[in-house]
Amino acid sequence: MKTAQKLVAMLMVFAMVLSIAACKKKTKKISAEEFRTKLEAASYDVYGDEVPPSDNVNSFLIAVNKNILYFMISHLTYLSKADAKKSFDDMKNTMQVGKEEGKITNLTISDNKIVAEESTSYTVLILADEVLIMASGSDSTAVNDALKILGL
């Protein structure tokens, strides 16, 4: 009887682990064109690049809103998921050092998202396959509003 109870308990734990893994939300990937279209429709100025900022970046866009000081959001499409992940991990390590040094007051990190707060800035970095979105501003409202426009 005790063996059956243990087996049922183990099966229930296994089922919960599987359900949690299945419910893990995948971050929506947004194309450069969708980034441009949605933000321009919301009165942001979007600038494209003629020359990508590095060899492993396929495209780079940056958007600003002339009505919001100290704000920008960028869209980088890397040549591969591995390149994007490496860049994300490099930023994560840099922000962790900033947190240890006291420059970053609040830092939240997940598999595909980083939220960093400093005394004068708020930054969100989102990884979705080979795309990296970074929004940064003097407060969280402008950053979160722009991410909401993009559906992120």
VOGU-3710 file (C-alpha; in Angstrom, 3 decimals, decimal comma):
1> mktaqklvam> 0,000/0,000/0,000  2,800/2,444/0,911  4,569/1,626/-2,352  1,420/2,468/-4,300  1,057/5,766/-2,415  4,675/6,674/-3,144  4,178/5,801/-6,818  1,047/7,959/-7,034  2,854/10,845/-5,291  5,811/10,572/-7,687
11> lmvfamvlsi> 3,465/10,493/-10,690  1,683/13,612/-9,429  4,989/15,460/-8,989  6,089/14,361/-12,464  2,781/15,557/-13,947  3,154/18,960/-12,239  6,701/19,350/-13,559  5,524/18,534/-17,087  2,614/20,970/-16,857  4,888/23,769/-15,625
21> aackkktkki> 7,327/23,119/-18,469  4,501/23,062/-21,006  3,100/26,352/-19,705  6,393/28,218/-19,993  5,567/31,258/-22,069  7,614/31,671/-25,231  8,635/35,240/-25,949  7,072/36,634/-29,080  9,553/37,347/-31,841  8,923/40,574/-33,707
31> saeefrtkle> 10,351/41,251/-37,157  12,244/44,408/-38,029  9,412/45,448/-40,350  6,786/44,914/-37,649  8,962/46,889/-35,188  9,177/49,780/-37,664  5,501/49,715/-38,662  4,055/49,560/-35,139  6,315/52,224/-33,666  5,952/54,628/-36,611
41> aasydvygde> 2,169/54,253/-36,335  2,514/55,360/-32,695  4,521/58,497/-33,715  7,994/57,166/-32,931  10,848/58,007/-35,287  12,528/54,813/-36,473  15,976/54,844/-37,985  17,459/51,966/-39,924  21,011/51,067/-40,532  22,801/50,859/-43,802
51> vppsdnvnsf> 25,710/49,062/-42,146  25,007/46,668/-39,252  26,957/47,509/-36,060  28,867/44,204/-36,118  29,618/41,191/-38,300  27,108/38,938/-36,551  24,171/41,397/-36,783  21,932/41,190/-39,830  19,884/44,326/-39,154  19,651/47,097/-36,595
61> liavnknily> 16,834/49,579/-35,962  16,495/52,226/-33,305  13,379/54,199/-32,401  12,931/57,362/-30,389  9,946/59,458/-29,474  10,665/63,178/-29,752  8,088/63,821/-27,000  9,968/61,652/-24,495  13,410/62,734/-23,364  15,995/60,088/-22,549
71> fmishltyls> 14,285/57,159/-24,244  15,208/54,723/-27,006  14,271/51,237/-28,132  16,349/49,100/-30,465  15,792/45,968/-32,541  18,755/43,802/-33,493  18,452/40,758/-35,717  21,479/38,509/-35,368  22,676/36,018/-37,952  21,941/33,166/-35,552
81> kadakksfdd> 20,174/32,358/-32,302  23,569/31,543/-30,787  24,908/35,027/-31,617  21,837/36,673/-30,072  22,086/34,477/-26,968  25,775/35,332/-26,563  25,000/39,045/-26,743  22,140/38,606/-24,254  24,409/36,677/-21,881  27,136/39,329/-22,188
91> mkntmqvgke> 24,618/42,029/-21,245  23,352/39,872/-18,384  26,898/39,496/-17,021  27,541/43,235/-17,356  24,326/44,024/-15,488  25,111/41,510/-12,756  28,465/43,238/-12,215  26,626/46,582/-12,124  24,295/45,184/-9,476  27,235/43,895/-7,400
101> egkitnltis> 28,919/47,309/-7,655  25,739/49,086/-6,556  25,166/50,898/-9,872  22,001/48,889/-10,584  19,492/49,028/-7,739  17,026/46,357/-8,946  17,824/43,522/-11,349  15,456/40,802/-12,517  16,746/38,111/-14,879  14,916/35,245/-16,579
111> dnkivaeest> 15,848/32,995/-19,504  14,868/35,619/-22,067  14,316/38,900/-20,248  16,364/41,288/-18,139  14,923/44,254/-16,259  17,431/46,639/-14,703  16,709/49,746/-12,653  19,273/52,381/-11,810  18,656/55,653/-10,026  18,210/57,512/-13,344
121> sytvlilade> 17,292/54,791/-15,842  15,139/51,743/-16,504  16,192/49,126/-19,073  14,480/46,033/-20,467  16,270/43,527/-22,684  14,243/40,798/-24,414  15,632/37,816/-26,333  13,439/35,962/-28,841  15,331/33,521/-31,056  17,777/35,626/-33,104
131> vlimasgsds> 16,131/38,949/-32,169  17,205/41,174/-29,296  15,034/44,125/-28,221  16,440/46,689/-25,802  14,385/49,563/-24,409  15,890/52,123/-22,094  14,646/55,349/-20,609  14,657/57,617/-17,611  11,566/55,870/-16,214  9,659/52,624/-16,602
141> tavndalkil> 6,523/54,187/-18,122  8,069/55,128/-21,469  9,845/51,775/-21,722  6,776/49,710/-20,872  4,532/51,786/-23,160  6,821/51,122/-26,133  6,997/47,407/-25,342  3,202/47,327/-25,075  2,909/48,892/-28,552  5,054/46,035/-29,846
151> gl> 2,959/43,452/-27,991  5,863/42,398/-25,757
//
